[in-house]
Each structure stands twice: as C-alpha cells, then as structure tokens.
C-alpha cells in the first residue's frame, strides 16, 4: 500500500497537468495583486478597501474556487487508469479494490497538501512584494490568513473525497466531471440562491445549513466562523462519500 501511494504520488508530481496547476496558482495570485493595484492606482486611490490586508481578507472568501477544482486533483491522480479494477502493475500487486480506492484518495490528499502549501506561500510572498508601499500587512494579518487556510482544510478534504467518489462511481471521465459540477457546484449554488433574503424559500434555507459551500464564505470573518460545524460536517461528508465510493467500486463490473 505504501509503495503504491509512493508510486502514484511521484507520478502525479511529474505529470504535466500538475505543472499546469502550479502555473494556474501563480497566475491567480498575480492576477489578484494586479487587479488590486490597478483598482487602487487608476480608479479608487489609497482609500478604505484598497490596502494589502484587504486583499488577504477578501481572498479568504474565495476558497470555494479551489474547492470546485478538486475534481481535477482527483482526475490528475487517477490518470489513465480511470479507474480500471483489472489494471495491474508492480505497484498494485496484492492490493484489493478497496486498497486501490483509498490509495488513490491518500495520494490525492498529499497532492492537495502540496498545492495548498505552494498557494499559501506564493500568496503570502507575492502580495507583500506588490503591496509593500502601503505597509498594512503585519503578523496578525498573516496569522489570521493561515488560520483560515487551516480551517478550510477539512472542507477541502471532504470535497476531495466527493471528487474521488465520482471518479470511481463513473467509469467515464467526462461523466464524473459533469456529475461533480452538477452536485457540488450547480445544485448547491441553486439552493443558496433560493435561500437568499429576496426569495427565502424555506426548504432551501434548511438545506443550506448542511451544505459545505456556504461555509467557505463564513471563513472570511472571525465572527462568522463555526469551527465545530466545519469539522463535523466535513467528517460526515468525507465518511459517507468514501463509503459509497468504495462500495460502488467493489461491486461495479467494467
């Protein structure tokens, strides 16, 4: 199992799509800083809302963007096997379907941690370089951002488990991606829309309380963070999605 995970992890980090992830992370960080700089220098000036600490604070409210991209992390790790229970090589000798399922999931978690670490370091290094002249980034701002990243990790892990489930439930890459976006992006966003004050559809309001997506927006401010809810809901989603995914993979005929 360890050898299998090591093999999959090494292959994933050398895959061309992993390099695209890294480039995409750098591009997103640079774009955020360039946008803030242009807004401040061209439109709004050095007024409230244009300082570097605001950029870091706003970034915490957009953690749902990498959450939506977790299907591509799962797809990267699964690779060409997609997923074939009859596929056997040196690294899968003696492994059952369950071992393969969780070996892929653990590998995906390791890749996610690498990407999260790189994104965090890149953001906290590049932002002060672009915004050095306003002097608003201090250790408290950085620590608050790191705390939000840490609190978001259970949600990311739950999302990754859901993505892995879809990849193993559906033998088609296209169908797995489409179903992930339907159930993780489209449907939750629709529920959140129906739960807004302007519509206030009661069933949607109730369902919204158990969704993962709205919890990313709550991480932006200390007063709205609900750590027990994040941990408990993430754990439930992680367990249920893993249990269903491995059940389907063990029973499915390809």
N, C-alpha and C positions, 0 to 999 in steps of 0.2 A: 504494500500500500504506500509506504514512504517512498519507495523507488518510483512508483507510478506517479505520485504527486510531484516529485522532483523532476521527472521527465517532462510532465505536462507543463510545469512552471517554467522550465528552461525553454521549451518550445514556444510558449506564449510570449516570453520576453524578447525573443528573437524574431517573432512574426512581424511582417511589415505593417499589419494593422495596429500593433502595439505602438509602433513609431508614429503612426497617424494619430493615435490617442494623445501621445506626448506633444506632438506639434499642435493639435487642437487645443490642449490645455494652455500652452504658451500663447496661442493666438487669442484665446478668450481673455486671458489676463491682460495682454497688451491692448486688446480692443476696449476693455473696461476702463483702463487707465487713459487711453487716448480719448475716449468719449468724455470722461470726466474733465480732462484737460481742455478739450475743445469747448465744452459747455461753459467752463469757468472763464476761459480766455476770450471767447468770442461772444458769448451771449449774456451770462449772468454775473460774471466778475467774482471777486472774493467775498461772497455773501454766504449766509447760512445755507447749508446743504451742499456746498461745493468743496468742502475740505476733505483731506485724505481719510480721516476717521469715518466720514460719512460713506465713502466708497466701501470701506471694510465692513461697516454696519449693514449697508444695503446688500452686500454680497451674501450675507448670512440668510437673507430672504430668498435667495435664488438657488439653494441647494437642491431644489426639486429638478433642476436641469440635469445634473449628473445622475440623479435618481432615475430619470427617464432614459438615460443612456446605458443603464446597467445590462440591458438585453444584449448590447454589443460586446460587453465584457464577457458575458456568458458565451456568446457566439464565438468570440476570439479563442477562448479556452477549449471549447468543444471542437472547433476546427472542422476538418474534413470527415471526422468520424460520425457525425451528425444524426443522432447518436446510434451507432450500429452495435447491437449487443453481440453480434458474431465476430466483430472486429477483434483480432487477437495479434499481439506483437510481444516483444520481450518484456515490456513493462506491465502487461496485463496478465501474465502467467499466474494462475492460481487465484485470480480475482473474480468474484461473483458480480452480477449486475449491480447489486447494492454497493459493493466496493467501488465500482466504476462511477456510479452516480455521485457518491459522497467524495470520491477522489477528485472528480471534476469540480464539485462545489467548493471544496477546500482550496483547490488551485485558483478558482475564481476569486475567493476571498483574499488570497495572497496577492493576486494581480490588482484587485481593488485597493488594497492597503498601499501597494507601491504607487498607484496612480494618485491616491488621496494624499500621500506624503509629498509626492512631487508637486501636486497642485497647491498644497498649503505652503510649502517652502517657496515655490515660484511666486505666488501671490504676495506673500509677506516680504519677499526680497525686491520684486519689481515695483510694487506700489510705492514704497518709500523713495525709490530712485526717481520715479516720475513726479511724486508729490512732495519732494524733500523741502521745497521752499515754504510750505505752509506750517510745518513744524507741529502738526496736530497728532501725529502717531507716537504714542508713548507705550510703555509696557502694559498698562491696564487695557488699552485697546487691543493689543496683540493677544493678551491672555484671554480676553473675552471672546475673541475670534476662535482661538484654539479650543476653548470650552465648547463653543457652538459646533465646531467640527467633531469633537469627541462625542457630543450628544447626538449628532446626526448619524454616527456610525451604526447604531442598532437599526435605524431606518434603512440605511444603505444595505446592510446585511440581509434584512428582510426582503428588500426589493431584489437583491441578487438571488436569493433563494427562489423567489417567484419567477424570475427570469430563467433560472436553471430548470425549474419545473416545466415551464412552457417548452423549452428546448428538448426536454426528454419525453414530454407527452406527445408532441407532434414531430413526426419524422421529417417533415418539410421545414427547412429554414425560413422560407417565406411565410408559411402559416404560423410558425412560432413567433416571429416578429410581429405579424399583424395582430395575433391574439394578445400578445403582451401589451401593445399600444392600445388595443381596444379596452382591456380590463384594467390596465394600470394608468392610462392617460385619459382616454376619451370618456369612459363611464364615470370615473371619479370627478373629472372636471365638469361633467354634466350635472352630477349630484351637487357639487359645490356651487354651481350656478343657480340651481333650483333652491338652494339653502340660503341664498343671499337675502338681505332685508327687503329688497324690492319685490321678490317673489315669495319667499318664506313658505315653501312647500314643506309641510310638517314631516312627512316620511323622509325627505331629503335631509332635513335638519337632523333627524335622529341618526340616519345612516352616516352622515358626515362625521359624527363623533367617533366612529370606529375606523375611518379611513386613515391611511398613512400620509397621503399627500398634504393635507392641511397642516400637519404637524411640522412640516418644514418651515412654513411661514411663521409659526409660533416661536421658532428658534431665534428669530431676529432680535427679539427684545427679552430682557431678563424676566420681566413681569409676566410674560405670556408662556414661558417655558414650563412644561409639565413633565418633569423627568420620569416619574413613575409611569405615566401614561406612555411615554416614548418606549421605555424598556419593556413594559408588559405587552403592549400591542405589537411591538416588533417581534418579541419572542413568540407570540401566538401565531403571527403570520409566518414566521420562519419555520416553526414546527409543522404547521398544517400544510404549507406548500411543499416542504421536504417529504413529509409522509405521503402526500398524494402523488408527488412526482416519482418517488422511488417505487411506489405501488404500481403505478401505470407502466413504468419501465420494466419491472419484473414480470408483469403479466402480458405485456404487449407482444404481438407477433409482427415481425417486419418482413 
